[in-house]
């Protein structure tokens, strides 16, 4: 465990310094040496060692004074003290300062290693606990960001793109179409007489119908198509990469959507039927303007509404 941590040894006796260096240098990550309390305090500020092992009686600045100065900077800094004197006042002073252990000279290396290992284990436990806390915090922040993104970009009821994300995707599709010289189609899908369902069966039934219809339409469109709820019972579909975006291919998809929507929906022992009207505008055949593209698809959809519903219509100039 000591291998993970740096150690500062503060001692004015050169012989003890060399002895301790020989015994501990290979046991720790980095072994720093200081020869008095003032030098030890400077090394602490520069190196930020994980562990400090210090003599008490030293010239310039005693080990106790150095330890007190360090504890004022960081009260959690682990410090072990060495002394040839077993004096009650010194022990009490060391305890008051907040040192983490006291070893009497001559040093029992077994006792010293045991104390150092104990402190190292406690440090590692703190590090592991903090890392776990930070990991949990990051995960929580990530989940919160994902939640905010979901709220901002997806419909809360059906789970498909909302109006905001639809507009983003439409902008991207136009840019991609211009760059790659491809074509795409925009469908506006409006449910026929949806208000009747809410009025007759309640909003819970209406929500169930919307979710069921979205699931049904998702079965016949591709994963790369952008399907969005842009209003209460209004949907939009961006269909890319369908050959040359010819009418026959688009008609087949529109017919599949109408067929899926016309299937019975079961809710609380009731059978609910609904239909839809679809308006279609093609890019760039019909227009190269985003606002016109949306407006023309909307016009085509209302053309269907005015001529019988449950069908589709292409925009015609």
Phi, psi and omega in degrees: 000324180300333182302339182275355191229154177265151183226135174252122178252122182246116185200134182272349180270115182299322180296316178294322178302310182294320178298313181293322178299316180297324184277328188249343187304319182275355182268344184240167180294317179209137182245113180257148181234134174225147190251004171198171185297322180295316177295323178296319179296320178295316178298322179300315181295325184277317190262337184049059182294153179285323181233146175234127176242120188220144170287161179268305185273105180218155177287168178070298179214125183289163178297325178294315180295320177297314180299320179297318178295321181291318180295334175289331177281313180216103184293343181266000179295120180290128179225127172251139183246142178244142175200147176277352183249134177255068184258138184298317181298319179295317179299315180297319179297316180297320179294317179297323179294328179103025179293160189260002178176160183219122182237129182272136174283153355295145190288129171271107186297328177296316178295318180298311180299323180296316179293317179298317179296321179297314178296318179298320179296317179296319177298315181296321178297318178298317180297314181297319179296317180294319178299319178295319179296318180294322179296317178295321179295316178298318179296320179295317179296321179297316179296321178295319178295318178297320178297317178295320178296317179300314181297323184280336189240347185230148179290128186291333182279308188263341180084357179270176182303146175263186183299320182298311181291325176302315179297320177299312182295323180294317176302314180296321181294321178296315178299315180295319179297318179293321183288320185261000181057046178249174182235157176210167180238145176247122176259133166252122184243121181236130180286139182275126175055041181294329180302328180299323180293314178299319182290325185275314187251348181102163184291332177298319177293320178299318178297319179298319178298314181300314180296317180298317180295318178299316178298321180293315181293324179300336180289333187253352176258169182267162182297326182281349178286147178262113180248125187224148171262116185252357178197189182306302179235028180245136182229157176229148181223124175257119184245113181254165170053047175253069182059233177265020180057042183284159187299321184298314180297317181292320179300318180299318179293317179299319179295321178297318180296314179298320179296315180296318182291332183282352180290148181296144178244131185258128180215117178046056177067012176250152176247123184245132176245144178209159178229179180216160174243136185236128173251139186233132174230141183249144179244128005260009184304315185271326179191159174244013181253128183302311183298319178292322179303311179295315182297318182291321177296322178295317178298317180296322179294318179289336173297318177296316181302322185279350184239022173128345178066182179050043180205185178229160179211139173274149174292134177237132181290000000 
